[in-house]
């Protein structure tokens, strides 16, 4: 699917009618929500860790330049190279240059959302370099020529029958008699195919969950071990990371790691947590000959000091989308963005502009579940409101919305008139509800009543009831 967030409404309408997708989306709540709740309950200091994590990331953002310079110095001291990329275009060119100097024809990739953000795979392939995803979910969607629908579970929109069909289509060596009906069989097939690709690749590219200023290390967490093979078997290891991934010390990293897996998958820790520091040393048995880190800005520094700075605390756990009712209904592809869900509704306009991403901050019920489960306590609803304000200020909202808000504001600024109009409206809607107390059609509210009945109001307004009870 083309990444185009302006098409959110059309994408969402198709997603709601897609029976297969709706079946797959049922796995989001079953697979993440209950497990996160159990993991949080089992750790008494979980809330204290959230406060500690928020304070730590806020401190880093206030001194980001100092920590980045310290990190660069440590990477160089360990024999590595640091490259600074202000934009996605610069990052792609830097990575291409590294690959060409290594005479690479094939690169393996560990899961990396920032590489999706800069559209690295397409760029490398256009320049004659094959990029092979090694994370199972990423590998599956690469076979389908799709983008991730979730930042930690890229193929969560698919069922195993679809995966088997894709494997049989692409893995032409498979005999028809081979049983792939069980997930373990699909995993074994993918592992057998990918194992050879690790040995063929000259360059291994990984993302980074954290960058440690104290040691110049990059940290990745996986449940499959593919990240370890990607970075240790290739001659050249390239770490691609955005600048806000920095943390001061190993101890700070350990503290946030206690939050990451619990918030993402309900695990105490991911199966593999790998720290990499520079290229292979003479005494090392394995590892890359060269180690490069590409630090990408791509709009991050513009967020510093703005009302969206807190978004840079995000550790990409996916908890916000796991608990979002809108994401549960339409899935990740409907957002038309690399980053779906509530975090994407804030981050994507920062990267692409509100004029291209205005539907996303409006795709929220403001129920607050995203903020309540965020390990970094990011106020996502507040920032979505800020984007709505900017959209309104730029006259990007539909005319009907602007006129409707203006009509409402006229009454809201006149409390006495507002109370009388609200009381009259309540009585009229109550009368239209009839004996069933339901409104099946309502002028100016077709977006609701075209798909469901609206309960008819009963009795007095809330303010009237409040004043009456307070008087009593």
C-alpha positions as CSV (number, residue, x, y, z in Angstrom):
1,X,0.0,0.0,0.0
2,X,1.3,3.5,-0.8
3,X,2.2,5.5,2.2
4,X,-0.2,8.4,2.0
5,X,-1.7,9.7,5.2
6,X,-4.1,12.1,3.4
7,X,-6.0,9.0,2.3
8,X,-6.7,7.9,5.9
9,X,-10.5,8.1,5.6
10,X,-10.6,6.0,2.5
11,X,-8.1,3.5,3.9
12,X,-10.1,3.2,7.1
13,X,-13.3,2.6,5.3
14,X,-11.7,-0.3,3.3
15,X,-10.1,-1.7,6.5
16,X,-13.5,-1.8,8.3
17,X,-14.9,-3.9,5.4
18,X,-11.9,-6.3,5.3
19,X,-13.0,-9.4,7.1
20,X,-9.5,-11.0,7.0
21,X,-8.0,-7.9,8.5
22,X,-10.6,-7.6,11.2
23,X,-9.9,-11.2,12.2
24,X,-6.2,-10.6,12.4
25,X,-6.6,-7.4,14.4
26,X,-8.3,-9.4,17.1
27,X,-4.8,-10.7,17.9
28,X,-3.7,-7.2,19.0
29,X,-5.7,-7.1,22.2
30,X,-5.2,-10.8,22.9
31,X,-1.5,-10.8,22.2
32,X,-0.4,-7.5,23.9
33,X,-2.9,-5.9,26.2
34,X,-3.4,-8.6,28.8
35,X,0.3,-9.5,28.7
36,X,1.3,-5.9,29.4
37,X,-1.1,-5.7,32.3
38,X,0.2,-8.9,33.8
39,X,3.8,-7.7,33.4
40,X,3.1,-4.4,35.0
41,X,1.2,-6.0,37.9
42,X,4.2,-8.3,38.6
43,X,6.6,-5.4,39.0
44,X,5.8,-3.3,42.0
45,X,8.2,-0.5,41.0
46,X,6.8,-0.2,37.5
47,X,5.3,3.3,38.0
48,X,8.5,4.5,39.7
49,X,10.4,3.3,36.7
50,X,8.1,5.2,34.4
51,X,8.8,8.4,36.4
52,X,12.5,7.7,36.3
53,X,12.4,7.0,32.5
54,X,10.5,10.2,31.8
55,X,12.9,12.3,33.9
56,X,16.0,10.6,32.2
57,X,14.7,11.2,28.7
58,X,13.7,14.8,29.5
59,X,17.2,15.4,30.9
60,X,18.8,14.0,27.7
61,X,16.7,16.2,25.4
62,X,17.8,19.3,27.4
63,X,21.4,18.3,26.8
64,X,21.2,16.4,23.6
65,X,24.1,18.1,21.9
66,X,26.5,17.2,24.8
67,X,25.5,13.6,24.9
68,X,25.7,13.2,21.1
69,X,29.2,14.6,21.1
70,X,30.3,12.4,23.9
71,X,28.8,9.4,22.1
72,X,30.7,10.3,18.9
73,X,34.0,10.5,20.7
74,X,33.5,7.1,22.3
75,X,32.6,5.5,18.9
76,X,35.7,6.9,17.3
77,X,37.8,5.8,20.2
78,X,36.6,2.2,19.7
79,X,37.6,2.3,16.0
80,X,34.1,3.1,14.6
81,X,32.9,5.9,12.3
82,X,30.1,8.4,13.0
83,X,28.1,10.0,10.1
84,X,25.7,12.9,10.6
85,X,22.6,13.1,8.4
86,X,20.3,16.1,8.6
87,X,17.7,14.6,6.2
88,X,16.5,11.3,4.9
89,X,18.2,12.0,1.6
90,X,21.6,12.6,3.2
91,X,21.2,9.4,5.3
92,X,20.5,7.3,2.2
93,X,23.5,8.7,0.3
94,X,25.8,8.0,3.3
95,X,24.6,4.4,3.6
96,X,24.9,3.9,-0.2
97,X,28.5,5.2,-0.1
98,X,29.4,2.8,2.7
99,X,27.9,-0.1,0.7
100,X,29.7,0.8,-2.5
101,X,33.1,1.1,-0.7
102,X,32.4,-2.4,0.7
103,X,31.5,-3.5,-2.9
104,X,28.3,-4.9,-1.4
105,X,25.7,-6.5,-3.7
106,X,23.5,-7.8,-0.8
107,X,22.9,-6.3,2.6
108,X,21.0,-8.0,5.5
109,X,18.9,-5.8,7.7
110,X,17.8,-6.2,11.3
111,X,14.4,-4.6,12.1
112,X,14.7,-0.8,11.9
113,X,11.9,1.6,11.8
114,X,14.2,4.5,11.0
115,X,15.2,2.7,7.8
116,X,11.5,2.5,6.9
117,X,11.2,6.2,7.7
118,X,13.9,7.1,5.1
119,X,12.7,4.4,2.7
120,X,16.2,2.8,2.6
121,X,15.3,-0.5,0.9
122,X,13.8,1.1,-2.2
123,X,16.8,3.4,-2.5
124,X,19.3,0.6,-2.2
125,X,17.5,-1.6,-4.8
126,X,17.3,1.4,-7.2
127,X,21.1,1.5,-6.9
128,X,21.7,-2.2,-7.6
129,X,21.9,-3.4,-4.0
130,X,19.6,-6.1,-2.6
131,X,18.3,-5.5,0.9
132,X,17.1,-8.6,2.7
133,X,15.0,-8.2,5.8
134,X,15.8,-10.8,8.5
135,X,13.2,-10.1,11.1
136,X,10.5,-12.7,10.4
137,X,7.6,-10.1,10.3
138,X,9.6,-7.7,8.1
139,X,10.7,-10.6,5.8
140,X,7.0,-11.6,5.3
141,X,5.9,-8.1,4.4
142,X,8.9,-7.7,2.2
143,X,7.7,-10.7,0.2
144,X,4.3,-9.0,-0.1
145,X,5.8,-5.6,-1.0
146,X,4.0,-4.0,1.9
147,X,5.0,-1.6,4.7
148,X,4.9,-2.6,8.4
149,X,1.5,-2.2,10.0
150,X,2.9,-2.1,13.5
151,X,6.3,-0.9,14.8
152,X,7.1,-4.1,16.8
153,X,4.9,-6.7,15.0
154,X,5.1,-5.6,11.3
155,X,2.9,-8.5,10.0
156,X,0.2,-8.5,12.7
157,X,-2.4,-7.7,10.0
158,X,-1.9,-11.1,8.4
159,X,-3.1,-14.6,9.3
160,X,-0.9,-17.7,9.0
161,X,-2.8,-18.9,5.9
162,X,-1.7,-15.8,4.0
163,X,1.9,-16.3,5.1
164,X,1.8,-19.8,3.9
165,X,0.4,-18.7,0.5
166,X,3.2,-16.1,0.2
167,X,5.9,-18.6,1.1
168,X,4.7,-21.1,-1.5
169,X,4.6,-18.3,-4.1
170,X,8.1,-17.0,-3.5
171,X,9.9,-20.1,-2.2
172,X,9.6,-22.1,-5.4
173,X,11.7,-25.0,-4.0
174,X,8.9,-26.0,-1.6
175,X,7.2,-29.3,-2.5
176,X,3.4,-29.3,-2.4
177,X,3.6,-32.1,0.1
178,X,5.4,-29.9,2.7
179,X,3.1,-29.0,5.6
180,X,3.3,-25.4,6.5
181,X,0.0,-25.1,8.4
182,X,1.6,-24.6,11.8
183,X,3.6,-21.4,12.7
184,X,6.7,-23.4,13.7
185,X,6.8,-24.9,10.2
186,X,6.7,-21.4,8.7
187,X,9.4,-20.2,11.0
188,X,11.6,-23.1,10.1
189,X,11.2,-22.4,6.4
190,X,12.1,-18.8,6.8
191,X,15.1,-19.6,8.9
192,X,16.4,-22.1,6.3
193,X,16.1,-19.5,3.5
194,X,17.6,-16.6,5.5
195,X,20.5,-18.5,6.9
196,X,22.3,-18.5,3.5
197,X,21.6,-14.8,3.1
198,X,23.6,-13.9,6.2
199,X,26.7,-15.5,4.7
200,X,26.2,-13.8,1.3
201,X,25.8,-10.3,2.7
202,X,28.8,-7.9,2.8
203,X,27.0,-5.3,4.9
204,X,24.7,-5.8,7.9
205,X,22.3,-2.9,8.8
206,X,20.6,-2.7,12.1
207,X,18.6,0.0,13.9
208,X,19.2,0.8,17.6
209,X,16.9,0.9,20.5
210,X,19.5,2.9,22.5
211,X,22.8,4.6,22.0
212,X,25.0,4.8,25.1
213,X,27.1,8.0,25.4
214,X,29.3,6.5,28.2
215,X,30.6,3.6,26.1
216,X,29.8,4.5,22.4
217,X,27.7,1.3,22.3
218,X,24.5,0.6,20.3
219,X,21.8,-1.6,21.7
220,X,19.3,-3.7,19.9
221,X,16.6,-5.9,21.4
222,X,15.0,-8.8,19.4
223,X,13.2,-12.1,20.1
224,X,14.7,-14.0,17.1
225,X,18.5,-13.3,17.2
226,X,18.4,-12.1,13.7
227,X,20.0,-8.8,14.8
228,X,23.0,-10.6,16.2
229,X,23.6,-12.5,13.0
230,X,23.1,-9.4,10.9
231,X,25.8,-7.4,12.7
232,X,28.3,-10.1,13.4
233,X,28.5,-12.1,10.2
234,X,28.8,-9.2,7.7
235,X,32.2,-7.6,7.0
236,X,30.6,-4.1,7.7
237,X,28.1,-3.3,10.4
238,X,26.0,-0.1,9.9
239,X,23.9,1.2,12.7
240,X,21.1,3.6,11.6
241,X,19.5,5.6,14.4
242,X,17.7,8.8,15.1
243,X,19.5,11.3,17.4
244,X,17.0,11.0,20.3
245,X,18.0,7.4,20.9
246,X,20.9,8.5,23.1
247,X,21.1,7.7,26.9
248,X,23.9,8.7,29.2
249,X,25.1,5.5,30.8
250,X,24.8,1.7,30.8
251,X,22.8,1.9,34.1
252,X,20.3,4.3,32.4
253,X,19.9,1.9,29.5
254,X,19.3,-1.0,31.9
255,X,16.6,1.0,33.7
256,X,14.7,1.8,30.5
257,X,15.1,-1.8,29.3
258,X,13.0,-2.9,32.3
259,X,10.2,-0.8,30.9
260,X,10.6,-1.6,27.2
261,X,9.8,-5.3,26.8
262,X,7.1,-5.2,29.5
263,X,5.3,-2.3,27.7
264,X,5.8,-3.8,24.3
265,X,5.2,-7.6,24.6
266,X,4.6,-8.2,28.3
267,X,8.0,-9.9,28.6
268,X,10.3,-9.2,31.5
269,X,13.1,-8.8,28.9
270,X,13.4,-9.5,25.2
271,X,15.1,-12.8,24.4
272,X,18.1,-11.1,22.9
273,X,19.6,-7.8,24.2
274,X,22.8,-7.1,22.3
275,X,25.4,-4.4,23.0
276,X,27.8,-3.5,20.1
277,X,30.9,-1.3,20.5
278,X,33.0,-0.7,17.5
279,X,34.5,-3.2,15.0
280,X,36.1,-6.6,15.8
281,X,39.2,-6.4,17.9
282,X,42.2,-8.7,17.4
283,X,41.2,-10.9,20.4
284,X,37.5,-11.2,19.2
285,X,36.5,-14.5,17.6
286,X,33.9,-12.8,15.3
287,X,32.4,-9.5,14.4
288,X,32.5,-6.9,11.6
289,X,35.7,-5.5,10.2
290,X,34.2,-2.0,10.1
291,X,31.6,-0.3,12.3
292,X,29.6,2.8,11.1
293,X,26.9,4.8,12.9
294,X,24.6,7.0,10.9
295,X,22.9,9.5,13.1
296,X,19.7,10.9,11.6
297,X,17.9,14.2,12.4
298,X,15.2,14.3,9.8
299,X,13.1,16.9,11.7
300,X,14.0,16.0,15.3
301,X,15.9,19.1,16.2
302,X,12.9,21.2,15.0
303,X,10.8,19.5,17.6
304,X,13.2,20.5,20.4
305,X,11.8,23.4,22.4
306,X,8.4,23.0,20.8
307,X,5.1,21.7,22.2
308,X,6.0,18.4,20.5
309,X,9.4,17.9,22.2
310,X,8.0,15.3,24.6
311,X,7.4,13.0,21.6
312,X,11.2,12.5,21.4
313,X,11.0,10.5,24.7
314,X,9.3,7.7,22.7
315,X,11.2,4.3,23.0
316,X,9.1,2.7,20.2
317,X,7.4,0.0,22.4
318,X,4.1,0.2,20.6
319,X,2.0,0.2,23.8
320,X,0.0,3.2,22.6
321,X,-1.2,1.5,19.4
322,X,-1.8,-1.8,21.3
323,X,-4.3,0.0,23.5
324,X,-5.8,2.4,20.9
325,X,-9.4,1.6,19.9
326,X,-8.9,3.3,16.5
327,X,-5.9,1.2,15.7
328,X,-7.9,-1.9,16.8
329,X,-10.6,-1.0,14.3
330,X,-8.6,-0.1,11.2
331,X,-5.0,-1.5,11.7
332,X,-1.7,0.2,10.9
333,X,-1.9,0.5,7.1
334,X,-4.9,2.8,7.2
335,X,-2.7,5.5,8.7
336,X,-0.6,5.7,5.4
337,X,2.4,6.4,7.5
338,X,5.5,4.5,8.7
339,X,4.4,5.2,12.3
340,X,0.8,4.3,12.9
341,X,-1.4,4.7,16.0
342,X,-1.3,7.6,18.5
343,X,2.5,8.0,18.4
344,X,2.3,8.3,14.6
345,X,-0.5,10.8,14.8
346,X,2.0,13.1,16.6
347,X,5.3,12.2,15.0
348,X,4.2,12.0,11.3
349,X,3.0,15.6,11.1
350,X,6.3,16.6,12.6
351,X,8.1,14.8,9.8
352,X,5.8,15.3,6.9
353,X,3.9,18.5,7.8
354,X,0.3,18.9,9.1
355,X,-0.9,19.8,5.5
356,X,-0.2,16.2,4.5
357,X,-1.0,14.4,7.8
358,X,-4.0,16.3,9.2
359,X,-6.3,13.3,9.3
360,X,-4.0,11.5,11.7
361,X,-4.3,13.7,14.9
362,X,-8.0,13.7,14.2
363,X,-8.1,9.9,14.2
364,X,-8.5,9.7,18.0
365,X,-11.3,9.3,20.5
366,X,-9.1,11.1,23.1
367,X,-9.9,8.2,25.5
368,X,-6.4,8.7,27.0
369,X,-5.4,5.0,27.0
370,X,-2.3,5.7,25.0
371,X,-0.9,8.2,27.6
372,X,-1.9,5.9,30.5
373,X,0.2,3.0,29.2
374,X,3.1,4.9,27.7
375,X,6.2,3.9,29.6
376,X,7.7,7.4,29.1
377,X,4.4,9.1,30.1
378,X,4.2,11.1,26.8
379,X,1.0,13.2,26.8
380,X,-0.1,12.1,23.3
381,X,-3.7,13.4,23.5
382,X,-2.4,16.9,24.4
383,X,0.0,16.9,21.4
384,X,-2.7,15.7,19.1
385,X,-4.8,18.6,20.2
386,X,-1.9,20.9,19.4
387,X,-1.8,19.5,15.9
388,X,-5.5,20.0,15.5
389,X,-5.1,23.6,16.6
390,X,-2.4,24.2,14.0
391,X,-4.5,22.6,11.3
392,X,-7.4,24.9,12.2
393,X,-5.1,28.0,12.3
394,X,-3.9,27.1,8.7
395,X,-7.5,26.7,7.5
396,X,-6.7,23.1,6.6
397,X,-9.8,21.6,8.3
398,X,-12.9,21.1,6.2
399,X,-15.1,24.1,5.8
400,X,-18.0,22.3,7.5
401,X,-15.9,21.7,10.5
402,X,-14.7,25.3,10.8
403,X,-18.3,26.7,10.4
404,X,-19.6,24.2,12.9
405,X,-17.0,25.2,15.4
406,X,-17.7,28.8,14.8
407,X,-21.4,28.2,15.3
408,X,-20.7,26.4,18.6
409,X,-18.3,29.1,19.7
410,X,-21.0,31.7,19.3
411,X,-23.2,30.0,21.9
412,X,-20.3,28.9,24.1
413,X,-19.2,32.5,24.6
414,X,-22.7,33.4,25.8
415,X,-23.4,31.1,28.8
416,X,-27.0,32.1,29.3
417,X,-27.9,31.6,25.6
418,X,-25.9,28.3,25.6
419,X,-27.9,26.9,28.5
420,X,-31.2,27.8,26.9
421,X,-30.1,26.4,23.5
422,X,-28.8,23.2,25.1
423,X,-32.0,22.7,27.1
424,X,-34.1,23.2,23.9
425,X,-31.9,20.8,22.0
426,X,-32.2,18.1,24.7
427,X,-36.0,18.4,24.6
428,X,-36.2,18.2,20.8
429,X,-33.8,15.2,20.5
430,X,-35.6,13.4,23.3
431,X,-38.9,13.9,21.4
432,X,-37.4,12.7,18.1
433,X,-36.1,9.5,19.9
434,X,-39.6,8.2,20.3
435,X,-40.4,5.1,22.4
436,X,-37.2,3.4,21.4
437,X,-35.1,6.3,22.7
438,X,-32.9,6.0,19.7
439,X,-32.1,8.4,16.8
440,X,-31.5,6.5,13.5
441,X,-31.1,9.7,11.5
442,X,-29.9,13.1,12.5
443,X,-29.1,16.1,10.4
444,X,-25.4,17.1,10.4
445,X,-24.5,13.8,12.2
446,X,-24.6,11.3,9.3
447,X,-21.1,10.2,10.1
448,X,-22.6,8.6,13.2
449,X,-26.1,7.7,12.3
450,X,-25.2,6.1,8.9
451,X,-23.6,3.3,10.8
452,X,-25.3,3.2,14.2
453,X,-28.2,4.6,16.2
454,X,-27.5,7.5,18.5
455,X,-29.1,7.2,22.0
456,X,-31.7,9.9,22.5
457,X,-31.0,12.2,25.5
458,X,-33.3,11.9,28.5
459,X,-34.1,14.4,31.2
460,X,-32.2,17.6,31.9
461,X,-28.7,18.7,30.9
462,X,-25.7,17.9,33.1
463,X,-25.3,21.5,34.2
464,X,-28.9,21.7,35.2
465,X,-28.8,18.4,37.1
466,X,-25.6,19.5,38.8
467,X,-27.0,22.9,39.9
468,X,-30.2,21.2,41.1
469,X,-28.4,18.6,43.2
470,X,-25.9,21.2,44.5
471,X,-28.9,23.4,45.6
472,X,-30.5,20.4,47.3
